[in-house]
Amino acid sequence: MTALSTNPAAFAAQNFDYLVIGGGTAGLAVAARLSEDPSRLVGVVEAGPAAPDEEKIRNPGQVLQALGTKYDWQFETVPQAGLGGRTVEWPRGKVLGGTSALNLMTWNRGNKEDYDAWEKLGNKGWGWDGLLPFFKKSETFNSPSAATQNINREYFDHQAIGTNGPVHASYAKEYSDTHQLCYDTLLGLGVPENRAHHAGSNVGVWTNLISVNPEDNARSYASSAYLVPNSSRPNLFVLTEALVEEIVLSEGGGEWTATGARFTHGGISYRAQASREVILCAGSVQSPQLLELSGIGDPQILSGAGTRVKVSNPNVGENLQDHLMTISVFEVDPSLQKAELGAPGTPYCYLPISAITPREKFVQLASKINSLEKSSPEKMAILQSRFDPAARLGQFEYIFDLENWDSNFQPEPNSGKKYASVLQILQYPFSRGSIHIQKPQASGLTPTTADKPAIDPGYYSGANGQIDLEIMTQCVRFSEKLCQSPPLSSVVRSRVTPPSSIENDDGLRDWVVKNTTSDWHPVGTCAMGGSEGIHSGVVDDRLRVYGVKRLRVVDASIMPLQISAHLQATVYAIAEKGAHLILEDDLEGRL
C-alpha cells in the first residue's frame, strides 16, 4: 500500500490539512472521504500494524481468533461490584481497521427510534432520516439469488440498502441445519418475521447480514474497504505503529486551538501538524483518554492524575454505556454439522421486554424504572418510554449458534458431545459508567497513552444497574423456552448452563451476576451534548469539541444513547456523516 509511510520523520514533516488520530473503523473512513479532494493533504496515525494478509483477520472462518493477540489492545475493566468483583475483558482493535478487523462481522442497524432519540436531545440531523443516506453510502449490499432468498429467508428492503459503498454486506453462503430449526421455532412461538430488518426496525426474527465480500469470501473491513482502494492517492499518508501521546493545543486570545499531535514511533517523539483540523477517531476507550491526556476534561480527574487543565469539561469519559451479555449453552444432537461458510450465529432475534416477560414482572420493572432518579431528565424520559407496553423496540437480542461460546464451560475432551449457544444481549442498558486516565503507581510520573485508562462500565451497579440485572434474569428464561419448543427441541438434549439445578429467580439472578460479560459495544464517552451543550456532552452536533477550535471527535464515543444493534454499521455511518460535516464546514468557512 503506497499510502503507508515508513519514515516517521518524513510523515511529521508534512503540513497536513487534516490529521486523523486512529486508523480504525471510523478513522480510515473519514480519511478516505477527506482525501477525495486531491488538494487536501490527509495524515492518519495508527498505533497498530497494517496486517493486510493476516488470515486471522481476513478469513471469516477464523472470526474472533485475532482477539488477545498483538492486534488487540487487550483492555480490561476495573473490578465490577455488580459482577461480584470480577473484571471483564474488553478487546479493542490495535491494527489498521481497528475493531472492524476483530469483530463478529455482524452488519445491522438500530431502530429508527434509536437515532431519532439522538435528535430529540437536540442533535440536529442525527435522526434516522438524517443518517440513512450515510448508512447507504457506506455499503454495497450483495443481493442473494431468488432461490436462496426463499430457502434461507434472506429478505431485505430495496429502498433501504446501499449499492455502491466501500463495505460489502452479504448473506452467508451456507447455513447449518439449526438455522431453519431455530427460525421456525421462533415463528411458532409467535415471534414476527422481519423482512425489512435493515429499514428502521429490527424487531422479530431474521437472517443476519455479515461484512464479507462474497467474491473472495474475505472480511470486508475499514482497511480493505476504505484504505486499500485509495492507497495510491498522493495526498493520503498513513503511519502505523505510532502512538499518539497528546493533541497539541495552542492558546491565543483566550481560546484553545488544536494544531497537531505529538506521537512516538520506535521510542522517538515526533510532532505532526494540521493546518485545518485534528480529527480524533480513537474509539470509546481512547478518545476520552487522549482528550484527558491533552488537558480536556474534569479538572478533578486531570489534577488527580497530574495533568494540566486546559479546558474544563466534566463530561469527558462519562456516560459510558455497553451491551451486557450472558450465554446459555445446550447439549444438542451430535450429528448436527456447522456450515463451513456459515455466518457466526444465525438467526438473529430482537424482542421487546414485554414480549418475553410475564405481565406481573413487566409491570414491576416499569414501576422501578419510573421511580429512578432523573439526573438527566431528557435521556431518562427516552429510556422510560421504551418500557411502554406499546413500544415495539428490540430491547433484547438473541443469537443462536452451533458452538459452545461459554469460556467458563469446558466440555470433557473426546466425549462425542456437541453444544449450541444462545447469546442473550441487553440492548438499552440503564447501567452507566466511565473511562478516565489515572495517576501511574510510580510517584512523580504523569499518565501516558501506554498507561491503560480505568474502564468502569458500572455493570449492575446502583439502582439503574439493578434494573439491568432484573431484565437479564428474566430474559435468560426465554432461551430455555426456545430450546424446549419444537422443532428446535427435537435436536436439543439438555441445558448445560445455567445448570439445570437452577430454577428460581434468586438462583438465576446469582448465576447472571457470576456469568455476565460484555458484547464489546461501548459508546457515549464523548457524547453529543445536544440542546444542553457542554453541560451534557463533549461535542456539538457537528462533532466539534466544546471549548477547542479545529478539533472534532468522530467515532462511537459521540453517541449520546446506546442503540439496539451491533455497532459497526452505525460507526461507518457516523464516519461518513462526520466527513460530510467537516467538508461542509470547510466549504462554508466554519471551523
Secondary structure, DSSP 4 states (H G I P E B T S, - for coil): -TTEE--HHHHHHSEEEEEEE--SHHHHHHHHHHTTSTTS-EEEE-SS---TT-HHHH-GGGTTTTTTSTTB--EEBPPBGGGTTB--EE--B-STTGGGGTS--EE----HHHHHHHHHTT-TT-SHHHHHHHHHHHEEE-PPPHHHHHHHT----GGG--BS-SEEEB--S---HHHHHHHHHHHHTTPPB-S-TTTT--BEEEPPEESEETTTTEE--HIIIIIGGGTT-TTEEEE-S-EEEEEEEEEETTEEEEEEEEEEETTEEEEEEEEEEEEE--HHHHHHHHHHHTTEE-HHHHHHHT---SEE-TTTT--BB--EEEEEEEEE-TT----TT--SS--EEEE-HHHHS-HHHHHHHHHHHHTS--SSHHHHHHHHHTTSTT-----EEEEEESS---TT--PPTT---EEEEEEEEESS----BEEE----SSTT----TTS--EEE--TT-HHHHHHHHHHHHHHHHHHHHHHTSTTGGGTEEEEEES-TT--SHHHHHHHHHHH-EE-S--B-TT-B-GGGGGGT-SB-TT-BBTTEETEEE-SGGG-SS--SS-SHHHHHHHHHHHHHHHHHHHHTT--
